[in-house]
Amino acid sequence: YNLNVRGKRGNIVQTYPAVEYDFTPKVMSVSPGSWVHFQWTGNDDTNNNGGNNGEGIDGTDRSNLVEIKDPAANVPLHKEHTTLFNDA
């Protein structure tokens, strides 16, 4: 399985014609015991210079993984309820 991040830092106006950061594929069903290869890039030299404003401070461009119960809610699970990295 391969999970990628596409897009760039910023809101929809700042990133146009690209997209805001997003995972692709959006939904992935993985069999127990399978491997997932995560791919993304970041840039510590991203400055707020007009055409690349982003939504952060200079020199920051980060991605994170969190487990969520409901994709529509976009709220991370508390650490006691996560199973994403069990048996990893």
Phi, psi and omega in degrees: 000145181229124179241124184243156170251134177236162175103195179213167183291138176132177176271178188300327179287318183290331184267346183306134011270005175283196178234161171295160179308139183202151175272149172220126003287158182290327178232133180223124174258121186243133179287144176305139180085356180278164179253142175240127177262116179268132178231124169201165179234160175213174185212113178282001180249030178272111182254152177280086187240037178087290182278351182224044188302311184066190182237022182230193177263165180307141174078017179234135178198097189235153174231148181223155173244131174222152177269135178235151180277319185230112181304332180287336183273330178057042180237126181291148175287151174292149187303331179291343184254002182278149177227359186307318185250019174298140179061021180278000000 
